[in-house]
Amino acid sequence: MESKESVSPSGHGPEQAAAQHKALKVRVWRGADEGSFATYEVPWRENQTVLDVVTEIQRRIEPDLAYRFSCRVGVCGTCAMTVNGKPRWTCRTHVSRVERDGVIELEPMRNMPRIKDLVVDMTEFFDKWLKAGGRFIGKTTRKERPIAVDPASKERKLADAAIECINCGICYAACDVVEWNKDYLGPAALNRAWSLVNDVRHADIRGVIKQATADGGCNSCHTQGSCMTHCPVGLSPTGSIAGLKKRALLDLFRRD
């Protein structure tokens, strides 16, 4: 008699059924600066993102788990966390890429005060963004014609290389200099300064250079490149900081 392979009630064979019931262990930081890891088990599903896992834990197991998310499609950057020791956007991070023997470990981002569980206070991050000269100041009023910007110009291309930053904080969390020097403005703030230095519409380019090169500014960077390595959209704050250093030196020679 010809043998038949057993089939689960869902219509899948035994291997597929076993995969469906495979469990994923998730170690999640609970608390603020003082706290500990709690371990949860969730079903391990195909094409599951880390954000999917956190959402399932919060909705089905631990309702008071604190975390941030918004768009879920890699646009806003609010779901950034530390996954197995590295800062990532959890909505774009698939479990299959980061699990280790069926385990993932989640913490809040480094270099920022912890509020609760996976949520950090980003106040100092944005304060430094402004301190680096991040606010745009236009040369014209609303009643005047906008200044024309040549998309093929050197300045516009340099600004374009830095302008896609959405302030998710990944580079700040990855930066070793920020960790031991709290006065350092950080990669995102200096990247923003570089985009404004190359914006012909900005009215205070010299002021931005002065702020970006003051104590804790671009000269504090050790060019380790962690910000560039971890940036989810492939920007190079390291290159922007190098550009600020060069521009500041050229301006000094020109004034002399």
Sequence and secondary structure as in RCSB ss.txt:
>XXXX:A:sequence
MESKESVSPSGHGPEQAAAQHKALKVRVWRGADEGSFATYEVPWRENQTVLDVVTEIQRRIEPDLAYRFSCRVGV
CGTCAMTVNGKPRWTCRTHVSRVERDGVIELEPMRNMPRIKDLVVDMTEFFDKWLKAGGRFIGKTTRKERPIAVD
PASKERKLADAAIECINCGICYAACDVVEWNKDYLGPAALNRAWSLVNDVRHADIRGVIKQATADGGCNSCHTQG
SCMTHCPVGLSPTGSIAGLKKRALLDLFRRD
>XXXX:A:secstr
        TTS  HHHHHHHT EEEEEEEEESSSEEEEEEEEE  TT BHHHHHHHHHHHT TT     S SSSS
S TTEEEETTEEEEGGG BHHHH BTTEEEEE  TTS EEETTEE  HHHHHHHHHTT S  BSS TTS      
TTSHHHHHHHTTTT    SHHHHH HHHHH TT   HHHHHHHHHHHT TTBS HHHHHHHHTSTTSGGG     
HHHHH TT   HHHHHHHHHHHHHHHHHHH 
